[in-house]
Amino acid sequence: MTSSLRYPRLAAAGFLLVVTAVTLAATFGILWLFVPDVALRTLEQCIQFGTRLVGLGQAMVDAVARLL
């Protein structure tokens, strides 16, 4: 049986990414309902991690730009 999708592996990876995101959002929502202080700390830590990740990305772009 042939697939009508042009990139079936990419579609499968995208589907798994969406399922993971929805699961994480649902878990965070339940956490927010029952233990809001823990959810708030978790959100703050996620934001801190994201800002560090962006800083790391910028440092890597700067390093590559210096090499070129």
N, CA, C and O atoms as a printed pandas DataFrame, in Angstrom:
     atom_number atom_name residue_name chain_id  residue_number  x_coord  y_coord  z_coord
0              1         N          MET        A               1    0.844   -1.176    0.000
1              2        CA          MET        A               1    0.000    0.000    0.000
2              3         C          MET        A               1    0.893    1.244    0.000
3              4         O          MET        A               1    1.819    1.344    0.804
4              5         N          THR        A               2    0.624    2.155   -0.869
5              6        CA          THR        A               2    1.422    3.375   -0.947
6              7         C          THR        A               2    0.739    4.497   -0.191
7              8         O          THR        A               2   -0.487    4.566   -0.101
8              9         N          SER        A               3    1.567    5.367    0.346
9             10        CA          SER        A               3    1.047    6.496    1.106
10            11         C          SER        A               3    0.835    7.688    0.183
11            12         O          SER        A               3    1.587    7.892   -0.770
12            13         N          SER        A               4   -0.186    8.464    0.475
13            14        CA          SER        A               4   -0.442    9.661   -0.319
14            15         C          SER        A               4    0.335   10.870    0.206
15            16         O          SER        A               4    0.330   11.935   -0.413
16            17         N          LEU        A               5    1.000   10.698    1.347
17            18        CA          LEU        A               5    1.797   11.790    1.905
18            19         C          LEU        A               5    3.140   11.873    1.196
19            20         O          LEU        A               5    3.724   10.859    0.813
20            21         N          ARG        A               6    3.613   13.096    1.030
21            22        CA          ARG        A               6    4.904   13.265    0.360
22            23         C          ARG        A               6    6.049   12.881    1.295
23            24         O          ARG        A               6    7.014   12.245    0.870
24            25         N          TYR        A               7    5.945   13.263    2.557
25            26        CA          TYR        A               7    6.975   12.942    3.542
26            27         C          TYR        A               7    6.317   12.260    4.748
27            28         O          TYR        A               7    6.027   12.925    5.742
28            29         N          PRO        A               8    6.081   10.968    4.676
29            30        CA          PRO        A               8    5.361   10.308    5.773
30            31         C          PRO        A               8    6.130   10.292    7.097
31            32         O          PRO        A               8    5.511   10.355    8.159
32            33         N          ARG        A               9    7.441   10.212    7.057
33            34        CA          ARG        A               9    8.206   10.207    8.312
34            35         C          ARG        A               9    8.141   11.570    8.989
35            36         O          ARG        A               9    8.052   11.664   10.213
36            37         N          LEU        A              10    8.188   12.624    8.178
37            38        CA          LEU        A              10    8.067   13.970    8.739
38            39         C          LEU        A              10    6.677   14.182    9.331
39            40         O          LEU        A              10    6.535   14.813   10.378
40            41         N          ALA        A              11    5.663   13.662    8.668
41            42        CA          ALA        A              11    4.291   13.767    9.185
42            43         C          ALA        A              11    4.160   12.997   10.500
43            44         O          ALA        A              11    3.498   13.464   11.427
44            45         N          ALA        A              12    4.783   11.826   10.586
45            46        CA          ALA        A              12    4.732   11.041   11.821
46            47         C          ALA        A              12    5.462   11.763   12.947
47            48         O          ALA        A              12    4.990   11.782   14.084
48            49         N          ALA        A              13    6.605   12.354   12.636
49            50        CA          ALA        A              13    7.348   13.096   13.657
50            51         C          ALA        A              13    6.552   14.314   14.119
51            52         O          ALA        A              13    6.518   14.617   15.312
52            53         N          GLY        A              14    5.913   15.011   13.184
53            54        CA          GLY        A              14    5.078   16.154   13.550
54            55         C          GLY        A              14    3.906   15.750   14.421
55            56         O          GLY        A              14    3.564   16.438   15.383
56            57         N          PHE        A              15    3.289   14.620   14.074
57            58        CA          PHE        A              15    2.173   14.118   14.870
58            59         C          PHE        A              15    2.630   13.811   16.295
59            60         O          PHE        A              15    1.950   14.176   17.254
60            61         N          LEU        A              16    3.773   13.145   16.441
61            62        CA          LEU        A              16    4.275   12.822   17.778
62            63         C          LEU        A              16    4.630   14.086   18.555
63            64         O          LEU        A              16    4.438   14.139   19.770
64            65         N          LEU        A              17    5.141   15.096   17.873
65            66        CA          LEU        A              17    5.448   16.357   18.531
66            67         C          LEU        A              17    4.179   17.035   19.042
67            68         O          LEU        A              17    4.161   17.572   20.150
68            69         N          VAL        A              18    3.129   17.010   18.241
69            70        CA          VAL        A              18    1.859   17.611   18.649
70            71         C          VAL        A              18    1.251   16.843   19.822
71            72         O          VAL        A              18    0.748   17.450   20.767
72            73         N          VAL        A              19    1.295   15.517   19.766
73            74        CA          VAL        A              19    0.760   14.701   20.861
74            75         C          VAL        A              19    1.533   14.990   22.148
75            76         O          VAL        A              19    0.932   15.090   23.218
76            77         N          THR        A              20    2.846   15.125   22.056
77            78        CA          THR        A              20    3.666   15.429   23.233
78            79         C          THR        A              20    3.312   16.796   23.801
79            80         O          THR        A              20    3.185   16.946   25.016
80            81         N          ALA        A              21    3.152   17.790   22.939
81            82        CA          ALA        A              21    2.813   19.138   23.396
82            83         C          ALA        A              21    1.443   19.169   24.073
83            84         O          ALA        A              21    1.276   19.813   25.109
84            85         N          VAL        A              22    0.475   18.484   23.497
85            86        CA          VAL        A              22   -0.866   18.452   24.088
86            87         C          VAL        A              22   -0.840   17.739   25.435
87            88         O          VAL        A              22   -1.498   18.172   26.381
88            89         N          THR        A              23   -0.088   16.658   25.523
89            90        CA          THR        A              23    0.024   15.922   26.788
90            91         C          THR        A              23    0.671   16.787   27.861
91            92         O          THR        A              23    0.207   16.814   29.001
92            93         N          LEU        A              24    1.745   17.497   27.501
93            94        CA          LEU        A              24    2.396   18.376   28.472
94            95         C          LEU        A              24    1.467   19.511   28.905
95            96         O          LEU        A              24    1.433   19.870   30.082
96            97         N          ALA        A              25    0.718   20.072   27.964
97            98        CA          ALA        A              25   -0.215   21.153   28.304
98            99         C          ALA        A              25   -1.321   20.642   29.229
99           100         O          ALA        A              25   -1.698   21.326   30.181
100          101         N          ALA        A              26   -1.834   19.462   28.959
101          102        CA          ALA        A              26   -2.885   18.895   29.819
102          103         C          ALA        A              26   -2.350   18.605   31.215
103          104         O          ALA        A              26   -3.022   18.868   32.212
104          105         N          THR        A              27   -1.142   18.061   31.282
105          106        CA          THR        A              27   -0.527   17.775   32.580
106          107         C          THR        A              27   -0.304   19.059   33.365
107          108         O          THR        A              27   -0.561   19.111   34.567
108          109         N          PHE        A              28    0.178   20.103   32.679
109          110        CA          PHE        A              28    0.395   21.379   33.348
110          111         C          PHE        A              28   -0.932   21.987   33.798
111          112         O          PHE        A              28   -1.005   22.584   34.872
112          113         N          GLY        A              29   -1.979   21.841   32.989
113          114        CA          GLY        A              29   -3.293   22.349   33.370
114          115         C          GLY        A              29   -3.837   21.677   34.612
115          116         O          GLY        A              29   -4.393   22.339   35.488
116          117         N          ILE        A              30   -3.680   20.375   34.692
117          118        CA          ILE        A              30   -4.129   19.638   35.885
118          119         C          ILE        A              30   -3.308   20.058   37.095
119          120         O          ILE        A              30   -3.843   20.243   38.188
120          121         N          LEU        A              31   -1.992   20.209   36.886
121          122        CA          LEU        A              31   -1.130   20.667   37.978
122          123         C          LEU        A              31   -1.561   22.052   38.451
123          124         O          LEU        A              31   -1.582   22.322   39.652
124          125         N          TRP        A              32   -1.905   22.931   37.507
125          126        CA          TRP        A              32   -2.333   24.291   37.845
126          127         C          TRP        A              32   -3.633   24.278   38.649
127          128         O          TRP        A              32   -3.812   25.093   39.554
128          129         N          LEU        A              33   -4.532   23.361   38.324
129          130        CA          LEU        A              33   -5.802   23.278   39.050
130          131         C          LEU        A              33   -5.621   22.826   40.491
131          132         O          LEU        A              33   -6.250   23.367   41.401
132          133         N          PHE        A              34   -4.761   21.837   40.699
133          134        CA          PHE        A              34   -4.672   21.230   42.022
134          135         C          PHE        A              34   -3.540   21.775   42.886
135          136         O          PHE        A              34   -3.664   21.821   44.110
136          137         N          VAL        A              35   -2.442   22.187   42.265
137          138        CA          VAL        A              35   -1.295   22.689   43.027
138          139         C          VAL        A              35   -0.739   23.922   42.311
139          140         O          VAL        A              35    0.308   23.847   41.667
140          141         N          PRO        A              36   -1.437   25.059   42.421
141          142        CA          PRO        A              36   -1.030   26.231   41.644
142          143         C          PRO        A              36    0.357   26.778   41.991
143          144         O          PRO        A              36    1.043   27.298   41.111
144          145         N          ASP        A              37    0.783   26.673   43.251
145          146        CA          ASP        A              37    2.101   27.200   43.597
146          147         C          ASP        A              37    3.223   26.398   42.946
147          148         O          ASP        A              37    4.224   26.972   42.519
148          149         N          VAL        A              38    3.069   25.093   42.866
149          150        CA          VAL        A              38    4.058   24.258   42.189
150          151         C          VAL        A              38    4.043   24.542   40.688
151          152         O          VAL        A              38    5.097   24.593   40.054
152          153         N          ALA        A              39    2.870   24.723   40.130
153          154        CA          ALA        A              39    2.763   25.041   38.708
154          155         C          ALA        A              39    3.423   26.378   38.394
155          156         O          ALA        A              39    4.068   26.521   37.356
156          157         N          LEU        A              40    3.269   27.343   39.271
157          158        CA          LEU        A              40    3.890   28.646   39.062
158          159         C          LEU        A              40    5.415   28.540   39.104
159          160         O          LEU        A              40    6.102   29.140   38.278
160          161         N          ARG        A              41    5.946   27.778   40.063
161          162        CA          ARG        A              41    7.397   27.581   40.121
162          163         C          ARG        A              41    7.898   26.850   38.883
163          164         O          ARG        A              41    8.964   27.167   38.354
164          165         N          THR        A              42    7.125   25.868   38.424
165          166        CA          THR        A              42    7.502   25.129   37.222
166          167         C          THR        A              42    7.533   26.058   36.013
167          168         O          THR        A              42    8.450   25.990   35.195
168          169         N          LEU        A              43    6.541   26.916   35.904
169          170        CA          LEU        A              43    6.493   27.869   34.798
170          171         C          LEU        A              43    7.677   28.835   34.854
171          172         O          LEU        A              43    8.275   29.139   33.822
172          173         N          GLU        A              44    8.014   29.313   36.035
173          174        CA          GLU        A              44    9.159   30.210   36.180
174          175         C          GLU        A              44   10.458   29.522   35.766
175          176         O          GLU        A              44   11.301   30.122   35.099
176          177         N          GLN        A              45   10.613   28.263   36.166
177          178        CA          GLN        A              45   11.818   27.522   35.787
178          179         C          GLN        A              45   11.875   27.279   34.289
179          180         O          GLN        A              45   12.954   27.316   33.699
180          181         N          CYS        A              46   10.738   27.031   33.669
181          182        CA          CYS        A              46   10.704   26.843   32.216
182          183         C          CYS        A              46   11.094   28.132   31.492
183          184         O          CYS        A              46   11.803   28.098   30.487
184          185         N          ILE        A              47   10.632   29.249   32.004
185          186        CA          ILE        A              47   10.985   30.531   31.387
186          187         C          ILE        A              47   12.482   30.807   31.543
187          188         O          ILE        A              47   13.129   31.273   30.606
188          189         N          GLN        A              48   13.029   30.521   32.718
189          190        CA          GLN        A              48   14.465   30.699   32.926
190          191         C          GLN        A              48   15.268   29.791   31.992
191          192         O          GLN        A              48   16.265   30.218   31.411
192          193         N          PHE        A              49   14.832   28.551   31.852
193          194        CA          PHE        A              49   15.512   27.615   30.958
194          195         C          PHE        A              49   15.456   28.117   29.520
195          196         O          PHE        A              49   16.446   28.034   28.793
196          197         N          GLY        A              50   14.308   28.634   29.110
197          198        CA          GLY        A              50   14.159   29.151   27.757
198          199         C          GLY        A              50   15.070   30.333   27.490
199          200         O          GLY        A              50   15.669   30.425   26.418
200          201         N          THR        A              51   15.183   31.245   28.459
201          202        CA          THR        A              51   16.062   32.392   28.264
202          203         C          THR        A              51   17.522   31.966   28.200
203          204         O          THR        A              51   18.299   32.535   27.432
204          205         N          ARG        A              52   17.906   30.969   28.999
205          206        CA          ARG        A              52   19.281   30.454   28.922
206          207         C          ARG        A              52   19.535   29.761   27.592
207          208         O          ARG        A              52   20.623   29.864   27.028
208          209         N          LEU        A              53   18.539   29.064   27.103
209          210        CA          LEU        A              53   18.674   28.380   25.817
210          211         C          LEU        A              53   18.823   29.392   24.684
211          212         O          LEU        A              53   19.629   29.195   23.774
212          213         N          VAL        A              54   18.052   30.467   24.737
213          214        CA          VAL        A              54   18.173   31.517   23.726
214          215         C          VAL        A              54   19.553   32.165   23.812
215          216         O          VAL        A              54   20.167   32.445   22.782
216          217         N          GLY        A              55   20.041   32.403   25.010
217          218        CA          GLY        A              55   21.381   32.967   25.187
218          219         C          GLY        A              55   22.455   32.048   24.634
219          220         O          GLY        A              55   23.414   32.511   24.017
220          221         N          LEU        A              56   22.302   30.750   24.851
221          222        CA          LEU        A              56   23.241   29.779   24.301
222          223         C          LEU        A              56   23.201   29.789   22.783
223          224         O          LEU        A              56   24.242   29.729   22.130
224          225         N          GLY        A              57   22.015   29.863   22.226
225          226        CA          GLY        A              57   21.875   29.924   20.773
226          227         C          GLY        A              57   22.539   31.162   20.193
227          228         O          GLY        A              57   23.203   31.087   19.159
228          229         N          GLN        A              58   22.364   32.300   20.856
229          230        CA          GLN        A              58   22.992   33.532   20.395
230          231         C          GLN        A              58   24.510   33.439   20.484
231          232         O          GLN        A              58   25.214   33.920   19.595
232          233         N          ALA        A              59   25.019   32.826   21.547
233          234        CA          ALA        A              59   26.467   32.653   21.685
234          235         C          ALA        A              59   27.017   31.753   20.583
235          236         O          ALA        A              59   28.097   32.006   20.050
236          237         N          MET        A              60   26.272   30.704   20.243
237          238        CA          MET        A              60   26.718   29.818   19.171
238          239         C          MET        A              60   26.712   30.526   17.824
239          240         O          MET        A              60   27.627   30.337   17.023
240          241         N          VAL        A              61   25.695   31.337   17.564
241          242        CA          VAL        A              61   25.637   32.099   16.306
242          243         C          VAL        A              61   26.811   33.080   16.249
243          244         O          VAL        A              61   27.435   33.230   15.198
244          245         N          ASP        A              62   27.118   33.743   17.354
245          246        CA          ASP        A              62   28.249   34.670   17.389
246          247         C          ASP        A              62   29.568   33.950   17.140
247          248         O          ASP        A              62   30.431   34.449   16.417
248          249         N          ALA        A              63   29.718   32.765   17.748
249          250        CA          ALA        A              63   30.948   32.002   17.558
250          251         C          ALA        A              63   31.117   31.559   16.103
251          252         O          ALA        A              63   32.217   31.629   15.555
252          253         N          VAL        A              64   30.044   31.109   15.488
253          254        CA          VAL        A              64   30.112   30.707   14.087
254          255         C          VAL        A              64   30.381   31.901   13.182
255          256         O          VAL        A              64   31.115   31.792   12.200
256          257         N          ALA        A              65   29.786   33.037   13.516
257          258        CA          ALA        A              65   30.018   34.250   12.725
258          259         C          ALA        A              65   31.482   34.682   12.812
259          260         O          ALA        A              65   32.050   35.153   11.826
260          261         N          ARG        A              66   32.092   34.522   13.982
261          262        CA          ARG        A              66   33.513   34.869   14.111
262          263         C          ARG        A              66   34.396   33.933   13.310
263          264         O          ARG        A              66   35.422   34.348   12.770
264          265         N          LEU        A              67   34.000   32.673   13.231
265          266        CA          LEU        A              67   34.785   31.697   12.449
266          267         C          LEU        A              67   34.708   31.978   10.961
267          268         O          LEU        A              67   35.659   31.725   10.223
268          269         N          LEU        A              68   33.577   32.500   10.526
269          270        CA          LEU        A              68   33.414   32.776    9.101
270          271         C          LEU        A              68   33.970   34.125    8.789
271          272         O          LEU        A              68   33.934   34.556    7.636
